[in-house]
């Protein structure tokens, strides 16, 4: 009987830890997705500036408004 209680307690503890871990991952995913979005925007901006420089194309006056530096 004591062994059954002990195993049940361990299962409950593990289930609770897993539930908390899943909640933490859900919260972190929002942060990770935002970080990836910022990095993608930064790369896009850098690529556009690099391409314009290579092709000797003037950068539009409103470039910083369209692609704000991050």
C-alpha positions in Angstrom: 0.0 0.0 0.0 2.8 2.4 0.9 4.5 1.6 -2.4 1.3 2.3 -4.4 1.0 5.7 -2.6 4.6 6.5 -3.3 4.3 5.6 -7.0 1.1 7.6 -7.3 2.7 10.6 -5.7 5.7 10.4 -8.1 3.3 10.2 -11.1 1.4 13.2 -9.9 4.6 15.1 -9.3 5.9 14.2 -12.8 2.6 15.1 -14.4 2.6 18.5 -12.6 6.2 19.2 -13.7 5.4 18.3 -17.3 2.3 20.6 -17.2 4.4 23.4 -15.9 7.1 22.8 -18.5 4.5 22.9 -21.3 3.2 26.2 -19.9 6.7 27.6 -19.8 7.4 26.4 -23.4 4.2 28.1 -24.6 5.2 31.4 -22.9 8.7 31.1 -24.4 7.5 30.4 -27.9 6.0 33.8 -28.1 9.3 35.3 -27.2 11.3 33.1 -29.5 8.9 33.9 -32.4 9.3 37.6 -31.8 13.1 37.3 -31.7 13.0 35.4 -35.0 10.8 38.1 -36.5 13.2 40.9 -35.4 16.2 39.0 -36.9 14.4 38.4 -40.2 13.5 42.1 -40.4 17.1 43.1 -39.6 18.4 40.7 -42.3 15.9 42.0 -44.9 16.9 45.6 -44.2 20.6 44.8 -44.4 20.1 42.9 -47.7 18.1 45.7 -49.2 20.8 48.2 -48.3 23.5 46.0 -49.5 21.8 45.3 -52.8 21.1 49.0 -53.4 24.8 49.8 -52.7 26.0 47.0 -55.1 23.7 48.2 -57.9 24.4 51.9 -57.3 20.7 52.5 -56.7 19.8 55.6 -54.6 18.1 54.7 -51.3 14.7 56.3 -51.0 14.2 59.1 -48.5 11.5 57.2 -46.7 13.5 54.0 -46.5 14.0 54.3 -42.7 10.2 54.8 -42.4 9.4 51.7 -44.5 12.2 49.6 -42.9 13.0 51.0 -39.5 16.3 50.0 -38.0 15.8 47.4 -35.3 
